Each structure stands twice: as structure tokens, then as C-alpha cells.
Amino acid sequence: MSWNIVLFNSRQKIKSVAELDEDQLETTDFPGILESSFNRIKKDDNHREIIGIDFTIDFFTDNEYSSNFMLSLYGENAIYALIELSKKYNWQIYDSAIDKMVDLENPEKNGFDNHKKYVEQILINK
């Protein structure tokens, strides 16, 4: 299973991408934060592949900061890892698979029933 998501750094609580206020967006070093947040990363020129437990996350990096950032996810656990990271950095996630913003505080509302199990697994492995 693979799909795309977009990370946003915004002062606005984004309810839908159609209602996005671009003046509220803040530039961020998404690739730098992603690379420093995960242990296993395969690098090939400007392509990055984060390798996690039962998931991978692909993205391309450059030297530009941006207010939004697209990633390709493979495996259900990828979204859970990004939910936890987004909570830490106050990011918001648009999920193309469900065509809406992800409720970070209640991911089960987005169809992510296994999120609680994933968080427990991460805490056990720390």
C-alpha cells in the first residue's frame, strides 16, 4: 500500500486544503528534521528513503525551506510515525488517500485503528 501525504507548517488550523490561507504558512526545513528524526535513512543524491518498522517514507530534498512538503508512504506504520513527528513539531498532514486533513489527536477518526498499538510499540522499543 502506498500513497502521498503533504506536511504543512501553518499558524492556521487547516480544516481543508481548499480553505488554506497561504499567509499563515511558515517555512521549515522539513528534510532536515525528517533526516534527524529517523535512524535508518538511505541516501541517493537528493532522494531519501526512511526505513522503519514495516514502512518506508520516500522524499526528495534540496536546500530550500518550504511551508509544505510531499512524501510518499509505503506501509500503514508510515503515517503513524509522521503523526507522532507532526505532533512534536506542530505540523499538519493532508492525506491524499482519504482526501482530507488528518486529525492528529484522534487518528482513529481517519481510519487509523492501529495507531494506538503503533505508539505502544514505539514506547516499548525506546
C-alpha positions in Angstrom: 0.0 0.0 0.0 1.5 3.4 -1.0 0.1 6.9 -1.0 1.1 10.5 -0.8 0.8 13.0 2.1 1.7 16.6 2.4 3.1 18.1 5.6 2.1 21.7 6.3 3.6 24.2 8.8 0.9 26.8 9.4 -0.3 29.0 12.2 -3.8 28.3 10.9 -5.6 25.2 11.9 -6.2 23.8 8.3 -9.6 22.2 8.0 -9.3 21.7 4.3 -6.7 22.4 1.6 -9.3 24.4 -0.3 -9.5 26.8 2.6 -5.8 27.2 3.1 -4.6 30.7 3.9 -1.1 30.9 2.4 -0.2 34.0 4.5 -0.4 31.7 7.6 2.2 29.2 6.3 5.7 29.2 7.8 8.8 27.9 6.0 10.5 24.9 7.6 13.5 22.6 7.0 11.3 19.5 6.6 14.0 17.3 5.0 16.5 18.3 7.8 14.0 17.5 10.5 13.0 14.2 8.9 16.6 13.1 8.5 17.4 13.9 12.1 14.3 12.2 13.4 14.9 8.7 12.0 17.8 6.3 12.4 17.8 4.4 9.1 17.9 6.6 6.0 19.1 5.5 2.6 20.5 8.5 0.6 21.0 8.6 -3.2 21.8 12.1 -4.5 18.7 14.2 -3.4 16.4 11.2 -2.9 15.9 9.9 0.7 14.2 6.7 1.9 13.4 6.5 5.6 13.3 2.8 6.6 11.2 2.0 9.7 9.4 -1.0 11.2 7.2 -2.3 8.4 7.3 1.0 6.4 9.3 3.3 4.2 8.9 7.0 3.5 10.3 8.5 0.3 11.1 12.1 -0.4 13.4 14.4 -2.3 15.5 17.1 -0.7 17.0 20.3 -1.7 18.5 23.4 0.1 15.2 25.3 0.1 13.0 25.6 3.1 9.3 25.3 2.3 5.9 25.7 4.0 4.7 22.3 2.8 6.4 19.1 1.8 5.2 16.0 -0.1 6.1 12.5 0.9 5.3 9.0 -0.5 4.4 6.5 2.2 4.7 2.7 1.9 3.1 0.6 4.7 0.5 1.7 7.2 3.0 2.4 10.0 4.5 5.3 8.0 1.5 7.5 8.7 1.7 6.7 12.4 5.4 7.8 12.6 4.5 11.0 10.8 1.6 11.7 13.1 3.9 11.5 16.1 6.5 13.7 14.4 3.8 16.2 13.4 2.6 16.5 17.0 6.1 17.2 18.1 6.7 20.0 15.5 3.1 21.3 15.3 2.8 20.3 11.7 -0.4 19.3 9.9 -0.9 16.5 7.5 -3.0 16.3 4.3 -3.6 12.6 3.4 -4.3 12.0 -0.3 -5.7 8.5 0.4 -8.6 9.9 2.4 -8.6 13.4 0.7 -8.6 15.3 3.9 -6.5 16.6 6.8 -5.5 14.1 9.4 -6.8 14.6 12.9 -3.6 14.2 14.8 -5.2 14.0 18.2 -7.7 11.4 17.1 -6.2 9.4 14.3 -8.8 6.6 14.7 -11.3 9.1 13.2 -9.2 8.9 10.0 -9.5 5.1 9.8 -6.2 4.5 11.6 -7.4 1.9 14.1 -3.9 0.6 14.7 -2.3 3.9 15.8 -2.5 3.2 19.5 -0.8 -0.2 19.0 1.9 1.6 17.0 2.6 4.2 19.7 2.8 1.5 22.3 5.3 -0.4 20.2 7.5 2.7 19.8 7.4 3.3 23.6 8.4 -0.3 24.3 11.3 -0.1 21.9 12.8 3.0 23.4 
